[in-house]
Amino acid sequence: MEIRHRIVVLGAGTGGTLTANRLQRLYGDRLEIVVIDRDDRHIYQPGLLFVPFGLADPDGIVRSRRAQLHDAIEFRLARSTVSRPPLTAFSSSAARASPTTC
């Protein structure tokens, strides 16, 4: 029996969405991918330039974040937000290792 790993992506902005979709394409059913964001509204930011001039409708540049993800990717809304994680939350040995020079 093959172990199925879970990847959690925090943030469904451009980077999080691209990362989750690429992982799904590369690994398929071998990964469980969960994307978490604070809301389900993705604003197409380049479109904001046209709103003040009446060339774009504000509702027309907003899409569902969930709709931007592959169907096999789970999308969850965050129940709370964290502005800055406490430094004690990082306990891996890699985080404590001293930097090396090349």
Residue, then its C-alpha position, 0 to 999 in steps of 0.5 A: m500500500e502506497i502512502r498518500h502524502r498531504i500538501v497544505v498550501l497557505g494562500a490561494g493567490t497567484g503563487g499558491t494556485l499555480t503551485a497547487n495546480r502544478l503539484q496536482r498535474l505532476y503527482g495526481d492521486r499520489l498527493e492530497i492537496v489542500v489550499i487554505d485562504r481567508d476568502d473565496r474571492h480572487i481579484y484580477q489585479p491588472g483589471l483594477l486599472f480599468v475600473p476607474f475609467g468605466l472600462a471594467d466592471p468591478d464584479g467582472i474582475v472577481r472570480s472564485r478562488r476555488a474555481q481556479l483550482h483543479d477539481a481534485i484539490e480541496f479548498r478550505l476557508a481559514r477560520s482565523t488569520v495569523s499575522r506573524p507566527p511565533l518564532t518558537a513554532f519553527s523547531s526543525s533542525a534545518a531552521r536552527a542550522s547555521p548558514t553556510t557560505c559558498 
